[in-house]
Amino acid sequence: MAKKRLKFLARHDPVTGAYNRYFVVDKLRRWLKRRKPLTVLLIDLDDLKLVNDSLGHAAGDAVIQEVVDRCREQVRVNEIFGRVGGDEFVLASRRFTDKAAAAVWAREVMAALVPPLVYRERRLRVSAAAGLAQSPEDGDTVDDLLAAADLAMYASKSGGGRVVNVAEPALRARAARHEVVRRDLRRGLDAAEIELFYQPKVRLADRAVVGFEALVRWWHPGRGLLRPSAFLPAIQHHALALDLATRVVELAAEQALAWRAAGLVSGPIGVNIDDPTFLDTELDGPVLAALLAEGAGELLQIELTERITLRQSSRQLGTVLQGLRRHGLQVALDDFGTGFASLTHLQQLPFDTLKIDRGFIAQIHTHRERAAIVQALVTLAGQLGKEVVAEGIETWPEYAWLNACGCDTGQGYLFARPLCATMATRLLRGERRLGDRDVCAPEETQVAAAARALDGSHRRALAGGEGPSRSAMPAVHRLSAS
């Protein structure tokens, strides 16, 4: 009996009874030797951790078992299904010679996962992303096929999940480009090439600076000043995202403390967090401890995106946010109004500030629907004791309308673009005013102006064809309180 059980476990997952990774890979390897097309569908569950954290691991196991049962129902002759990771599954088929037909089959498989399951009288929806690859086009080994399917699956995740992406050369090329960016960013973090720019938050009633939002930039030695769109896509679902978020919080705290030491009142600096892992690991660990030791907690505001609020249970996230607020950090809900769950989270979670997305602000004085929505949000926030920040104010009519409707605070190009630390310091010292030409200038122009005071070698670095490197930009705008 024991020998039979051991033989079963050698080929099967002990939790679900599905074939395990070892058996699936061995089967695929033998099929590939026959030199006939083989289609591999890699399925990855979203938010299984959320189910485990909010309802317990028994609920997570129930979700996994339901996925296994539904996928097994799709298995036909010349196909195999197995669980190859904690929340990853493979369904492979030898029935298709045409990738388009295989994609139709894959979508049918994914459709079987759409209906909700019931666990202890609770309806749970299974959300998954999938990638499809086929030999020999996408590889003629198991490793190559699974790697191609994995790339396609992550492309599905980046697009919001719930779809099947098909492997193609463009995905492999993008993956290669992303790996180059990740390699450079690892070096850039070690070489202190990451820098923050600061966009003022302005009290609309009297146009006084009451805070800043920190925006990350990268001084790439060969490409010059890079904005987040040039590197953040490459580190989604990667450990580097956590490293970068940690560095951003540290830099914002250093700048806030430098301004306070110089007797300048900056208001809280907002730091945008888009990685749920950061809240679980860093803000409950050494990063938070370091901030509190330096007294920087009250000088920072954590801005959470809708992605975080949707991927964690309200109870768990509420506990984390209450802990941050007890330590003096303020908490903002970014892009308020753009997500379907915003009103629910406003009721359940302890936010201090609501930031209304630019999409509602643009030309608000001429759009009745936008105006009605924003007025309702401002009124609701006021009744709940929340501050409201309007993002992306670019014209005087937009400002006038928001000020008249009772919106507290705004930010946007009308007042100032993101400022290097030197320019932000000059603004706080009264040497520059909101709306001044250099305050509203593009970031590269600001940096060039700040660098004019540097010696000739630094001027030559600025004039180089490759753009200024981080090492060519010393403390003039790296960290400024003077």
ChimeraX attribute file (.defattr): number of C-alpha atoms within 10 A of each C-alpha:
attribute: neighborCount
match mode: 1-to-1
recipient: residues
	/A:1	6
	/A:2	7
	/A:3	8
	/A:4	9
	/A:5	9
	/A:6	11
	/A:7	11
	/A:8	14
	/A:9	14
	/A:10	15
	/A:11	17
	/A:12	20
	/A:13	19
	/A:14	12
	/A:15	11
	/A:16	18
	/A:17	16
	/A:18	21
	/A:19	22
	/A:20	22
	/A:21	21
	/A:22	15
	/A:23	18
	/A:24	22
	/A:25	17
	/A:26	11
	/A:27	14
	/A:28	21
	/A:29	15
	/A:30	11
	/A:31	17
	/A:32	17
	/A:33	10
	/A:34	9
	/A:35	11
	/A:36	15
	/A:37	19
	/A:38	28
	/A:39	28
	/A:40	26
	/A:41	30
	/A:42	28
	/A:43	26
	/A:44	25
	/A:45	21
	/A:46	18
	/A:47	17
	/A:48	22
	/A:49	17
	/A:50	16
	/A:51	20
	/A:52	16
	/A:53	16
	/A:54	16
	/A:55	13
	/A:56	12
	/A:57	14
	/A:58	12
	/A:59	19
	/A:60	21
	/A:61	16
	/A:62	16
	/A:63	24
	/A:64	21
	/A:65	16
	/A:66	18
	/A:67	22
	/A:68	19
	/A:69	15
	/A:70	14
	/A:71	19
	/A:72	16
	/A:73	10
	/A:74	17
	/A:75	15
	/A:76	12
	/A:77	8
	/A:78	11
	/A:79	16
	/A:80	21
	/A:81	23
	/A:82	26
	/A:83	27
	/A:84	20
	/A:85	12
	/A:86	10
	/A:87	18
	/A:88	18
	/A:89	25
	/A:90	27
	/A:91	22
	/A:92	23
	/A:93	23
	/A:94	20
	/A:95	16
	/A:96	16
	/A:97	14
	/A:98	11
	/A:99	19
	/A:100	11
	/A:101	11
	/A:102	23
	/A:103	20
	/A:104	11
	/A:105	16
	/A:106	25
	/A:107	15
	/A:108	12
	/A:109	22
	/A:110	20
	/A:111	12
	/A:112	13
	/A:113	20
	/A:114	13
	/A:115	11
	/A:116	14
	/A:117	17
	/A:118	14
	/A:119	14
	/A:120	7
	/A:121	7
	/A:122	9
	/A:123	11
	/A:124	14
	/A:125	13
	/A:126	19
	/A:127	17
	/A:128	25
	/A:129	25
	/A:130	31
	/A:131	29
	/A:132	30
	/A:133	31
	/A:134	28
	/A:135	20
	/A:136	16
	/A:137	14
	/A:138	21
	/A:139	16
	/A:140	18
	/A:141	15
	/A:142	21
	/A:143	12
	/A:144	15
	/A:145	25
	/A:146	22
	/A:147	19
	/A:148	25
	/A:149	28
	/A:150	22
	/A:151	24
	/A:152	26
	/A:153	28
	/A:154	20
	/A:155	22
	/A:156	21
	/A:157	23
	/A:158	13
	/A:159	12
	/A:160	11
	/A:161	19
	/A:162	21
	/A:163	20
	/A:164	25
	/A:165	27
	/A:166	25
	/A:167	24
	/A:168	17
	/A:169	11
	/A:170	9
	/A:171	17
	/A:172	16
	/A:173	11
	/A:174	13
	/A:175	15
	/A:176	13
	/A:177	12
	/A:178	19
	/A:179	14
	/A:180	12
	/A:181	19
	/A:182	19
	/A:183	11
	/A:184	14
	/A:185	21
	/A:186	13
	/A:187	12
	/A:188	18
	/A:189	16
	/A:190	9
	/A:191	11
	/A:192	14
	/A:193	20
	/A:194	22
	/A:195	23
	/A:196	23
	/A:197	23
	/A:198	23
	/A:199	25
	/A:200	29
	/A:201	27
	/A:202	23
	/A:203	18
	/A:204	22
	/A:205	14
	/A:206	8
	/A:207	13
	/A:208	14
	/A:209	23
	/A:210	17
	/A:211	23
	/A:212	26
	/A:213	24
	/A:214	24
	/A:215	20
	/A:216	22
	/A:217	19
	/A:218	23
	/A:219	22
	/A:220	20
	/A:221	17
	/A:222	11
	/A:223	13
	/A:224	17
	/A:225	21
	/A:226	14
	/A:227	13
	/A:228	11
	/A:229	9
	/A:230	13
	/A:231	17
	/A:232	15
	/A:233	14
	/A:234	21
	/A:235	17
	/A:236	17
	/A:237	14
	/A:238	12
	/A:239	10
	/A:240	18
	/A:241	20
	/A:242	22
	/A:243	14
	/A:244	18
	/A:245	19
	/A:246	17
	/A:247	18
	/A:248	22
	/A:249	24
	/A:250	17
	/A:251	19
	/A:252	29
	/A:253	24
	/A:254	17
	/A:255	22
	/A:256	27
	/A:257	20
	/A:258	16
	/A:259	21
	/A:260	16
	/A:261	11
	/A:262	13
	/A:263	11
	/A:264	16
	/A:265	16
	/A:266	23
	/A:267	19
	/A:268	23
	/A:269	27
	/A:270	26
	/A:271	23
	/A:272	21
	/A:273	21
	/A:274	20
	/A:275	19
	/A:276	18
	/A:277	15
	/A:278	19
	/A:279	19
	/A:280	13
	/A:281	13
	/A:282	16
	/A:283	19
	/A:284	14
	/A:285	12
	/A:286	11
	/A:287	17
	/A:288	20
	/A:289	15
	/A:290	14
	/A:291	22
	/A:292	15
	/A:293	10
	/A:294	11
	/A:295	15
	/A:296	23
	/A:297	23
	/A:298	20
	/A:299	23
	/A:300	25
	/A:301	28
	/A:302	24
	/A:303	23
	/A:304	22
	/A:305	19
	/A:306	20
	/A:307	13
	/A:308	18
	/A:309	20
	/A:310	18
	/A:311	17
	/A:312	18
	/A:313	17
	/A:314	16
	/A:315	12
	/A:316	14
	/A:317	22
	/A:318	18
	/A:319	12
	/A:320	17
	/A:321	20
	/A:322	17
	/A:323	14
	/A:324	21
	/A:325	18
	/A:326	11
	/A:327	17
	/A:328	17
	/A:329	24
	/A:330	24
	/A:331	23
	/A:332	25
	/A:333	26
	/A:334	23
	/A:335	22
	/A:336	25
	/A:337	20
	/A:338	13
	/A:339	13
	/A:340	11
	/A:341	13
	/A:342	19
	/A:343	12
	/A:344	10
	/A:345	18
	/A:346	18
	/A:347	10
	/A:348	13
	/A:349	20
	/A:350	20
	/A:351	23
	/A:352	19
	/A:353	22
	/A:354	24
	/A:355	20
	/A:356	23
	/A:357	18
	/A:358	18
	/A:359	14
	/A:360	22
	/A:361	22
	/A:362	17
	/A:363	19
	/A:364	22
	/A:365	15
	/A:366	12
	/A:367	12
	/A:368	10
	/A:369	11
	/A:370	17
	/A:371	19
	/A:372	12
	/A:373	14
	/A:374	21
	/A:375	17
	/A:376	13
	/A:377	19
	/A:378	23
	/A:379	17
	/A:380	13
	/A:381	18
	/A:382	15
	/A:383	9
	/A:384	12
	/A:385	12
	/A:386	19
	/A:387	17
	/A:388	25
	/A:389	25
	/A:390	28
	/A:391	22
	/A:392	20
	/A:393	22
	/A:394	18
	/A:395	14
	/A:396	11
	/A:397	14
	/A:398	19
	/A:399	23
	/A:400	13
	/A:401	18
	/A:402	25
	/A:403	17
	/A:404	10
	/A:405	14
	/A:406	15
	/A:407	24
	/A:408	18
	/A:409	23
	/A:410	26
	/A:411	28
	/A:412	21
	/A:413	20
	/A:414	18
	/A:415	25
	/A:416	26
	/A:417	22
	/A:418	26
	/A:419	29
	/A:420	25
	/A:421	25
	/A:422	21
	/A:423	24
	/A:424	25
	/A:425	24
	/A:426	16
	/A:427	19
	/A:428	18
	/A:429	17
	/A:430	10
	/A:431	10
	/A:432	16
	/A:433	18
	/A:434	20
	/A:435	14
	/A:436	13
	/A:437	11
	/A:438	18
	/A:439	25
	/A:440	20
	/A:441	17
	/A:442	15
	/A:443	17
	/A:444	15
	/A:445	13
	/A:446	20
	/A:447	22
	/A:448	15
	/A:449	13
	/A:450	17
	/A:451	20
	/A:452	12
	/A:453	11
	/A:454	14
	/A:455	9
	/A:456	11
	/A:457	10
	/A:458	19
	/A:459	17
	/A:460	12
	/A:461	17
	/A:462	20
	/A:463	12
	/A:464	11
	/A:465	11
	/A:466	13
	/A:467	18
	/A:468	25
	/A:469	21
	/A:470	20
	/A:471	15
	/A:472	18
	/A:473	21
	/A:474	13
	/A:475	12
	/A:476	18
	/A:477	22
	/A:478	19
	/A:479	21
	/A:480	20
	/A:481	23
	/A:482	13
